[in-house]
């Protein structure tokens, strides 16, 4: 099923072909500066640029000079779009088109690339691509701009026509979610010998500055010897997009200081991304995504194996579930205490020695790899207390209080309260996860303290319970 933005985009692209415009070149237009003087031409799918050129000169005006345009695509609904300009002619084929950009020089490790002011070719059309003599780039519906140049030769005496086509792109959506914190995106071991280049975008499809990688590096957790890509960044909760292509992929941002290749050309304007590689076969843009769990998730992308191709992957990052969540209160907000013996907010039902009721709380880290979780019972009589674990949450009258932890129950240990307090684990006790046989990250277990309260108080029973505590176990 296509995403809603893709369906809306398809309708917009289908209707745009009914209003076609042909824009004639305006001389002189050999350089970017001259193209800017001539104005920015806004074009939509089906519109064309036309002119005549029999040369490549950017210094001598005339028929043998290059033709440079500053163009802007029309705005579209938010999404990912693949744009193309295909050059055709009624005469001898021989024109070349280039997406222009800027040079980037080495800024040193940790500094990043330094974007220069030199007009540079970012992507040049291929005579063997299908379709031939076509430039491709990707935008996001925000009316991206670019400089585009066409050159010719002695035989290209007939006018050329470059027609814009636009196709909506549906990203590969990664199932599930990843936890906030450090996320590693890597093509190492996934793409064979393909020299990849990756760029990260936020949920609004805006390129994240300093979040790209061409060649993996030690600074990004790699060996610094491969041509594949690896990017490690701390990500907040949200939706993210990753663009993957063959070297060189570029936006208008410089290469990060953590990239082992920092001299690739970049684009002039924001809101677009393009690939300079015309390779159209055997593209492999698979990758792995790894969060703090340490378990890589393999992502297989769908490639069309066309020139200048990029694959897009969409993934979601979420905050981890709160590790400790109190529930099942005997304070009148939930199930009724047996004798209307409500305790204080957040506690269990009142006991004969404490009208506020008993409480269980957690501290430390509920981690299977490094379990430091401590369960603390407080507001209790100086008597025995049983700490126990359940797999489900319940809320039913039991003794003078409420039973909150049910399902498969494990007794963690019996303690003697002192000054109304006790803890599990104490000296010599197994960690909670070990004693409770918790083996899988993400498991939820529920804890409660069942304590002796011998005084005649509410029911004939001589015990009461604290509130419940739900714990989500982390890796």
RODO-2510 file (C-alpha; in nm, 4 decimals, decimal comma):
residues 475
     n   res          X          Y          Z
     1     x     0,0000     0,0000     0,0000
     2     x     0,1382     0,3382    -0,0958
     3     x     0,1712     0,6067     0,1657
     4     x    -0,0822     0,8886     0,1491
     5     x     0,1789     1,1424     0,0374
     6     x     0,2680     0,9130    -0,2549
     7     x    -0,0959     0,8947    -0,3669
     8     x    -0,1393     1,2721    -0,3440
     9     x     0,1887     1,3205    -0,5271
    10     x     0,0828     1,0834    -0,8039
    11     x    -0,2345     1,2849    -0,8625
    12     x    -0,0396     1,6124    -0,8703
    13     x     0,2150     1,4724    -1,1152
    14     x    -0,0571     1,3298    -1,3373
    15     x    -0,2372     1,6632    -1,3679
    16     x     0,0814     1,8680    -1,4235
    17     x     0,1312     1,7301    -1,7744
    18     x    -0,1716     1,9258    -1,9023
    19     x     0,0055     2,2638    -1,8730
    20     x     0,3378     2,2373    -2,0547
    21     x     0,5713     2,5309    -2,0988
    22     x     0,8814     2,5625    -2,3147
    23     x     1,1509     2,8019    -2,1882
    24     x     1,4038     2,9356    -2,4390
    25     x     1,7602     3,0041    -2,3373
    26     x     1,8591     3,3678    -2,2881
    27     x     2,2092     3,4615    -2,4028
    28     x     2,4595     3,5207    -2,2571
    29     x     2,4241     3,2203    -2,0268
    30     x     2,7652     3,0601    -2,0114
    31     x     2,8093     3,0871    -1,6334
    32     x     2,6116     3,0572    -1,3114
    33     x     2,6230     3,4318    -1,2628
    34     x     2,4741     3,4926    -1,6069
    35     x     2,2076     3,2292    -1,5443
    36     x     2,1118     3,4069    -1,2223
    37     x     2,0928     3,7392    -1,4092
    38     x     1,8610     3,5782    -1,6626
    39     x     1,6292     3,4731    -1,3817
    40     x     1,5229     3,1545    -1,2107
    41     x     1,2914     2,9442    -1,4271
    42     x     1,0278     2,7493    -1,2355
    43     x     0,9348     2,4297    -1,4169
    44     x     0,6994     2,1426    -1,3545
    45     x     0,6721     1,7928    -1,5017
    46     x     0,6304     1,8183    -1,8795
    47     x     0,7946     2,1596    -1,9103
    48     x     1,1045     2,1965    -2,1292
    49     x     1,4179     2,4030    -2,1711
    50     x     1,5434     2,4645    -2,5241
    51     x     1,8361     2,6260    -2,7001
    52     x     2,1262     2,5690    -2,9370
    53     x     2,4914     2,4999    -2,8565
    54     x     2,7828     2,3604    -3,0545
    55     x     3,0512     2,3922    -2,7881
    56     x     3,1547     2,4031    -2,4236
    57     x     3,3034     2,7466    -2,3682
    58     x     3,2161     2,9322    -2,0491
    59     x     3,4343     3,2322    -2,1372
    60     x     3,3496     3,3163    -2,4984
    61     x     2,9899     3,3995    -2,5827
    62     x     2,8249     3,2702    -2,8952
    63     x     2,6863     2,9567    -3,0505
    64     x     2,9807     2,7459    -2,9316
    65     x     2,9322     2,8383    -2,5681
    66     x     2,7711     2,6370    -2,2912
    67     x     2,4130     2,7140    -2,1936
    68     x     2,3571     2,7470    -1,8177
    69     x     2,0145     2,7645    -1,6546
    70     x     1,9072     2,8353    -1,2992
    71     x     1,5947     2,6295    -1,2528
    72     x     1,3495     2,5635    -0,9741
    73     x     1,0964     2,2835    -0,9578
    74     x     0,7396     2,3671    -0,8661
    75     x     0,6331     2,2913    -0,5091
    76     x     0,4599     1,9599    -0,4447
    77     x     0,3061     1,7844    -0,1430
    78     x     0,5733     1,6848     0,1091
    79     x     0,7430     1,3664    -0,0054
    80     x     1,0397     1,2268    -0,1967
    81     x     1,0585     1,2935    -0,5707
    82     x     1,2955     1,1815    -0,8430
    83     x     1,3315     1,4517    -1,1080
    84     x     1,4938     1,4082    -1,4483
    85     x     1,5893     1,6304    -1,7412
    86     x     1,6223     1,4332    -2,0657
    87     x     1,7952     1,5975    -2,3622
    88     x     1,6567     1,5226    -2,7070
    89     x     1,7105     1,6804    -3,0473
    90     x     1,5753     1,6509    -3,4008
    91     x     1,9316     1,6677    -3,5273
    92     x     2,2504     1,4799    -3,4408
    93     x     2,2591     1,3539    -3,0831
    94     x     2,5681     1,4667    -2,8979
    95     x     2,4691     1,7075    -2,6222
    96     x     2,5748     1,6618    -2,2608
    97     x     2,3952     1,7873    -1,9539
    98     x     2,5483     1,8562    -1,6147
    99     x     2,4104     1,9378    -1,2739
   100     x     2,6461     2,2001    -1,1449
   101     x     2,7910     2,2226    -0,7953
   102     x     3,0882     2,3477    -0,5971
   103     x     3,4261     2,2015    -0,5147
   104     x     3,5194     2,0802    -0,1668
   105     x     3,8714     2,0623    -0,0317
   106     x     4,0240     1,8612     0,2498
   107     x     3,9683     2,0230     0,5868
   108     x     4,1582     1,7710     0,7936
   109     x     4,0348     1,4973     1,0260
   110     x     3,7828     1,6332     1,2724
   111     x     3,7364     1,9527     1,0713
   112     x     3,5333     1,8386     0,7726
   113     x     3,5448     1,9411     0,4090
   114     x     3,5743     2,3060     0,3122
   115     x     3,3304     2,4104     0,0404
   116     x     3,4939     2,6315    -0,2191
   117     x     3,3607     2,8793    -0,4738
   118     x     3,4702     2,6958    -0,7890
   119     x     3,1938     2,5984    -1,0288
   120     x     3,2214     2,2205    -1,0657
   121     x     3,0413     1,9442    -1,2464
   122     x     2,8462     1,7333    -0,9992
   123     x     2,6670     1,4955    -1,2369
   124     x     2,7211     1,4470    -1,6115
   125     x     2,4776     1,2700    -1,8402
   126     x     2,5711     0,9342    -1,9883
   127     x     2,5287     0,8217    -2,3490
   128     x     2,4723     0,4623    -2,2370
   129     x     2,2151     0,5216    -1,9651
   130     x     1,8480     0,4537    -2,0195
   131     x     1,7238     0,7011    -2,1124
   132     x     2,0450     0,8456    -2,2552
   133     x     2,1542     1,2027    -2,1905
   134     x     1,9430     1,2443    -1,8782
   135     x     2,0249     1,4091    -1,5462
   136     x     1,8554     1,2930    -1,2262
   137     x     1,8170     1,4466    -0,8820
   138     x     1,5882     1,4091    -0,5807
   139     x     1,3808     1,6750    -0,4061
   140     x     1,1178     1,6881    -0,1337
   141     x     0,8437     1,9082    -0,2739
   142     x     0,9909     2,2356    -0,1491
   143     x     1,0802     2,3789    -0,4896
   144     x     1,4498     2,2906    -0,4972
   145     x     1,6853     2,4984    -0,7128
   146     x     1,9878     2,3943    -0,9159
   147     x     2,2190     2,5130    -1,1870
   148     x     2,1992     2,2985    -1,4987
   149     x     2,4246     2,3248    -1,8034
   150     x     2,4077     2,1791    -2,1528
   151     x     2,7023     2,1654    -2,3934
   152     x     2,7385     2,0438    -2,7506
   153     x     2,9848     1,9822    -3,0297
   154     x     3,0453     2,0595    -3,3937
   155     x     2,7600     1,8311    -3,5051
   156     x     2,4934     1,9497    -3,2616
   157     x     2,3644     2,2300    -3,4807
   158     x     1,9953     2,1541    -3,4252
   159     x     1,8203     2,2859    -3,1164
   160     x     1,8050     2,0659    -2,8060
   161     x     1,5074     2,0150    -2,5793
   162     x     1,5406     1,9122    -2,2142
   163     x     1,2110     1,7925    -2,0652
   164     x     1,1403     1,7548    -1,6946
   165     x     0,9845     1,4350    -1,5595
   166     x     0,8983     1,3801    -1,1928
   167     x     0,8231     1,0534    -1,0118
   168     x     0,7161     1,0078    -0,6499
   169     x     0,9433     0,7751    -0,4518
   170     x     0,8152     0,5498    -0,1739
   171     x     1,0877     0,4793     0,0836
   172     x     1,1585     0,1367     0,2286
   173     x     0,9946     0,1445     0,5724
   174     x     1,1848    -0,0464     0,8407
   175     x     0,9459    -0,2428     1,0657
   176     x     0,9591    -0,1878     1,4401
   177     x     1,1362     0,0890     1,6250
   178     x     1,4801     0,1791     1,7589
   179     x     1,5593     0,3278     2,0980
   180     x     1,6791     0,6840     2,1403
   181     x     2,0504     0,7298     2,1921
   182     x     2,3352     0,6239     1,9681
   183     x     2,2188     0,4745     1,6384
   184     x     2,4642     0,3143     1,3943
   185     x     2,3781     0,3059     1,0225
   186     x     2,6134     0,0866     0,8216
   187     x     2,6485    -0,0634     0,4734
   188     x     2,9630    -0,2533     0,5750
   189     x     2,9228    -0,6204     0,4911
   190     x     2,5884    -0,5554     0,3195
   191     x     2,6752    -0,4202    -0,0246
   192     x     2,9688    -0,6265    -0,1492
   193     x     3,2304    -0,3972    -0,3002
   194     x     2,9927    -0,1095    -0,3806
   195     x     3,1425     0,2255    -0,2758
   196     x     2,8459     0,3759    -0,0923
   197     x     2,7625     0,7219     0,0372
   198     x     2,4834     0,7823     0,2913
   199     x     2,3023     1,0957     0,4098
   200     x     2,0604     1,1256     0,7027
   201     x     1,7409     1,3359     0,6983
   202     x     1,4975     1,4288     0,9751
   203     x     1,1234     1,3607     0,9768
   204     x     1,0596     1,6684     0,7609
   205     x     1,3048     1,5385     0,4988
   206     x     1,5563     1,8102     0,5816
   207     x     1,9187     1,7005     0,5590
   208     x     2,0793     1,6798     0,9026
   209     x     2,4024     1,8746     0,9007
   210     x     2,7153     1,6725     0,9807
   211     x     2,5239     1,3452     0,9352
   212     x     2,6631     1,1825     0,6228
   213     x     2,9359     0,9323     0,5463
   214     x     3,1125     0,8269     0,2294
   215     x     3,4018     0,6127     0,3525
   216     x     3,3781     0,4538     0,6981
   217     x     3,6308     0,5705     0,9525
   218     x     3,7702     0,4876     1,2941
   219     x     3,5867     0,7931     1,4270
   220     x     3,2584     0,6368     1,3110
   221     x     3,3382     0,2982     1,4662
   222     x     3,4898     0,1338     1,1584
   223     x     3,8394     0,0280     1,0587
   224     x     3,9050     0,3226     0,8291
   225     x     3,9973     0,0915     0,5414
   226     x     3,6721     0,0224     0,3538
   227     x     3,4820     0,2186     0,0895
   228     x     3,1481     0,1392     0,2497
   229     x     2,9669     0,3786     0,4830
   230     x     2,9078     0,3894     0,8566
   231     x     2,7462     0,6696     1,0538
   232     x     2,6970     0,6857     1,4325
   233     x     2,4783     0,9608     1,5691
   234     x     2,2771     1,0244     1,8862
   235     x     1,9154     1,0502     1,7733
   236     x     1,6107     1,1772     1,9595
   237     x     1,2673     1,0229     1,9199
   238     x     1,1207     1,0788     1,5739
   239     x     1,1070     0,9623     1,2136
   240     x     1,4239     0,9612     1,0046
   241     x     1,5133     0,8985     0,6415
   242     x     1,8423     0,7698     0,5041
   243     x     1,9480     0,8234     0,1429
   244     x     2,1924     0,5636     0,0080
   245     x     2,3767     0,5687    -0,3216
   246     x     2,7071     0,5069    -0,4916
   247     x     2,9896     0,7552    -0,4486
   248     x     2,9560     1,0531    -0,4820
   249     x     2,6251     1,1532    -0,3241
   250     x     2,5887     1,5150    -0,2239
   251     x     2,3712     1,7880    -0,0776
   252     x     2,4794     2,1469    -0,0156
   253     x     2,6401     2,0432     0,3171
   254     x     3,0089     1,9776     0,3612
   255     x     3,1477     1,6355     0,4550
   256     x     3,1775     1,5767     0,8321
   257     x     3,5176     1,5659     0,9964
   258     x     3,4493     1,2000     1,0813
   259     x     3,4330     1,1017     0,7126
   260     x     3,7438     0,9447     0,5592
   261     x     3,6592     1,1101     0,2246
   262     x     3,6040     1,4836     0,2423
   263     x     3,6726     1,6180    -0,1077
   264     x     3,3620     1,5218    -0,3054
   265     x     3,1827     1,7986    -0,4921
   266     x     2,8639     1,9359    -0,3354
   267     x     2,5492     2,1048    -0,4660
   268     x     2,4763     2,4772    -0,4700
   269     x     2,1360     2,4850    -0,3000
   270     x     1,9510     2,3123    -0,0136
   271     x     1,6479     2,0822    -0,0353
   272     x     1,7914     1,8438    -0,2925
   273     x     2,0272     1,5494    -0,3108
   274     x     2,1889     1,3812    -0,6088
   275     x     2,4262     1,1012    -0,6996
   276     x     2,7099     1,1446    -0,9473
   277     x     2,7466     0,7748    -1,0372
   278     x     2,5870     0,6673    -1,3665
   279     x     2,6216     0,2969    -1,2813
   280     x     2,2863     0,1395    -1,3606
   281     x     2,3311    -0,2279    -1,2754
   282     x     2,3918    -0,4399    -0,9666
   283     x     2,3313    -0,1565    -0,7240
   284     x     2,3078    -0,2942    -0,3712
   285     x     2,2076    -0,0450    -0,1054
   286     x     2,1270    -0,2772     0,1864
   287     x     2,2333    -0,1767     0,5373
   288     x     2,2054    -0,2498     0,9075
   289     x     2,0638    -0,0250     1,1798
   290     x     2,1788    -0,0778     1,5380
   291     x     2,0601     0,0944     1,8548
   292     x     2,1763     0,0577     2,2142
   293     x     2,0566    -0,3033     2,2242
   294     x     2,3637    -0,3919     2,0181
   295     x     2,1620    -0,6126     1,7811
   296     x     2,1895    -0,5045     1,4141
   297     x     1,8652    -0,4983     1,2158
   298     x     1,9208    -0,5870     0,8502
   299     x     1,7387    -0,3670     0,5992
   300     x     1,6970    -0,4805     0,2386
   301     x     1,6225    -0,1888     0,0092
   302     x     1,4469    -0,1978    -0,3258
   303     x     1,6568    -0,0694    -0,6133
   304     x     1,5498     0,0017    -0,9694
   305     x     1,9089    -0,0278    -1,0962
   306     x     1,8911     0,2932    -1,2934
   307     x     2,1595     0,5601    -1,3389
   308     x     2,2222     0,8146    -1,0638
   309     x     1,9936     0,6145    -0,8343
   310     x     1,9371     0,6686    -0,4628
   311     x     1,7488     0,4382    -0,2280
   312     x     1,5587     0,5857     0,0662
   313     x     1,4955     0,4123     0,3981
   314     x     1,2505     0,5344     0,6642
   315     x     1,2910     0,4308     1,0279
   316     x     1,1481     0,5338     1,3635
   317     x     1,3262     0,6094     1,6904
   318     x     1,1334     0,6039     2,0186
   319     x     1,2082     0,6738     2,3816
   320     x     1,2431     0,3585     2,5910
   321     x     0,9499     0,2649     2,8078
   322     x     0,9788     0,4060     3,1612
   323     x     1,1734     0,1423     3,3569
   324     x     0,9628     0,1772     3,6729
   325     x     0,5900     0,2475     3,6760
   326     x     0,3872     0,2369     3,9964
   327     x     0,0283     0,1156     3,9628
   328     x    -0,2619    -0,0436     4,1529
   329     x    -0,2924     0,2171     4,4282
   330     x    -0,4979     0,1652     4,7426
   331     x    -0,5776     0,5346     4,7586
   332     x    -0,9290     0,5242     4,6205
   333     x    -0,8321     0,5952     4,2601
   334     x    -0,8672     0,2364     4,1442
   335     x    -0,9963    -0,0865     4,2912
   336     x    -1,1589    -0,0451     4,6316
   337     x    -0,9685    -0,1434     4,9435
   338     x    -1,1433    -0,4242     5,1407
   339     x    -1,2715    -0,2009     5,4227
   340     x    -1,2583     0,1373     5,2538
   341     x    -0,9180     0,1621     5,4252
   342     x    -0,7693     0,3916     5,1649
   343     x    -0,4038     0,4805     5,1976
   344     x    -0,2204     0,7914     5,0838
   345     x    -0,1800     0,8719     4,7147
   346     x     0,0496     0,6253     4,5397
   347     x     0,0574     0,3710     4,8265
   348     x    -0,1249     0,0523     4,9126
   349     x    -0,4247     0,0279     5,1425
   350     x    -0,3918     0,1581     5,4991
   351     x    -0,2666    -0,0808     5,7689
   352     x    -0,3142    -0,0851     6,1482
   353     x     0,0193     0,0899     6,2031
   354     x     0,0251     0,3206     5,9017
   355     x    -0,2853     0,5004     5,7696
   356     x    -0,0817     0,6038     5,4634
   357     x    -0,0306     0,2415     5,3594
   358     x     0,2827     0,0605     5,2431
   359     x     0,4825     0,1477     4,9327
   360     x     0,7163    -0,0301     4,6898
   361     x     0,9610     0,1666     4,4748
   362     x     1,2526     0,0835     4,2468
   363     x     1,6013     0,2259     4,2108
   364     x     1,9094     0,1367     4,0129
   365     x     1,9021    -0,0033     3,6582
   366     x     1,6728    -0,2780     3,5335
   367     x     1,9252    -0,4093     3,2826
   368     x     1,9763    -0,7749     3,1993
   369     x     2,3433    -0,7096     3,1267
   370     x     2,4049    -0,5090     3,4440
   371     x     2,1190    -0,5594     3,6874
   372     x     2,1392    -0,3136     3,9772
   373     x     1,7643    -0,2955     4,0418
   374     x     1,6742    -0,2603     4,4109
   375     x     1,3140    -0,2952     4,5307
   376     x     1,2401    -0,0984     4,8481
   377     x     0,9390    -0,1498     5,0710
   378     x     0,8545     0,1322     5,3117
   379     x     0,5778     0,2341     5,5512
   380     x     0,5590    -0,1267     5,6759
   381     x     0,5279    -0,2839     6,0215
   382     x     0,8469    -0,4209     6,1735
   383     x     0,7516    -0,7719     6,0702
   384     x     0,8234    -1,0074     5,7798
   385     x     0,7728    -0,9030     5,4192
   386     x     0,7641    -1,1180     5,1049
   387     x     0,8889    -0,9630     4,7822
   388     x     0,7336    -1,1352     4,4806
   389     x     0,7129    -1,1009     4,1024
   390     x     0,4206    -1,1568     3,8643
   391     x     0,3804    -1,1596     3,4889
   392     x     0,0454    -0,9783     3,4790
   393     x    -0,1174    -0,6798     3,6457
   394     x    -0,4297    -0,7391     3,8501
   395     x    -0,6200    -0,5449     4,1155
   396     x    -0,8277    -0,7511     4,3522
   397     x    -0,9013    -0,7444     4,7248
   398     x    -0,6620    -0,9666     4,9191
   399     x    -0,6294    -0,9640     5,2982
   400     x    -0,6377    -0,6035     5,4164
   401     x    -0,5112    -0,4761     5,0820
   402     x    -0,5023    -0,5311     4,7044
   403     x    -0,3236    -0,8024     4,5101
   404     x    -0,1533    -0,6301     4,2180
   405     x     0,0950    -0,8808     4,0690
   406     x    -0,0522    -1,1971     3,9189
   407     x    -0,0013    -1,4502     3,6437
   408     x     0,3077    -1,6660     3,6838
   409     x     0,4391    -1,5714     4,0272
   410     x     0,7932    -1,6084     4,1620
   411     x     0,8810    -1,5441     4,5264
   412     x     1,1963    -1,3346     4,5281
   413     x     1,2658    -1,3487     4,9004
   414     x     1,1387    -1,2840     5,2523
   415     x     1,2828    -0,9923     5,4473
   416     x     1,2433    -0,8523     5,7995
   417     x     1,1478    -0,4870     5,8093
   418     x     1,3478    -0,2522     6,0278
   419     x     1,2159     0,0970     6,0976
   420     x     0,9348     0,0096     5,8573
   421     x     1,1671    -0,0567     5,5634
   422     x     1,3337    -0,3468     5,3820
   423     x     1,4936    -0,4089     5,0435
   424     x     1,5455    -0,6829     4,7886
   425     x     1,8089    -0,7849     4,6975
   426     x     2,0110    -0,7601     5,0123
   427     x     2,3555    -0,9002     5,0911
   428     x     2,3931    -1,2477     4,9419
   429     x     2,0741    -1,2305     4,7354
   430     x     2,0561    -1,2981     4,3641
   431     x     1,9796    -0,9976     4,1394
   432     x     1,6113    -0,9464     4,0687
   433     x     1,6415    -1,0552     3,7027
   434     x     1,8245    -1,3754     3,7985
   435     x     1,5914    -1,4689     4,0839
   436     x     1,2915    -1,3798     3,8670
   437     x     1,4242    -1,5711     3,5607
   438     x     1,3913    -1,2671     3,3331
   439     x     1,5795    -1,3521     3,0137
   440     x     1,4499    -1,1253     2,7362
   441     x     1,5004    -0,7513     2,6928
   442     x     1,1676    -0,5712     2,6777
   443     x     1,0056    -0,8130     2,9213
   444     x     0,7652    -0,6513     3,1675
   445     x     0,7448    -0,7878     3,5218
   446     x     0,5343    -0,6664     3,8129
   447     x     0,6486    -0,6496     4,1759
   448     x     0,4787    -0,6146     4,5121
   449     x     0,5486    -0,6551     4,8859
   450     x     0,3163    -0,8808     5,0887
   451     x     0,3698    -0,8021     5,4556
   452     x     0,2480    -0,9400     5,7882
   453     x     0,0152    -0,7137     5,9882
   454     x    -0,1024    -0,9230     6,2835
   455     x    -0,3263    -0,6668     6,4559
   456     x    -0,7020    -0,7004     6,4159
   457     x    -0,7781    -0,4150     6,1785
   458     x    -0,9857    -0,4669     5,8683
   459     x    -1,0534    -0,8289     5,7775
   460     x    -0,9770    -1,1432     5,9751
   461     x    -0,6619    -1,1751     5,7649
   462     x    -0,3327    -1,0750     5,9211
   463     x    -0,1559    -0,9334     5,6167
   464     x    -0,1601    -0,6412     5,3769
   465     x     0,0204    -0,5367     5,0570
   466     x     0,1897    -0,2360     4,9025
   467     x     0,1006    -0,0841     4,5676
   468     x     0,2350    -0,2574     4,2547
   469     x     0,5487    -0,1686     4,0550
   470     x     0,5825    -0,2492     3,6857
   471     x     0,9377    -0,2819     3,5485
   472     x     1,0383    -0,2953     3,1820
   473     x     1,3682    -0,4803     3,1540
   474     x     1,6307    -0,3267     2,9288
   475     x     1,9124    -0,5102     2,7426
***
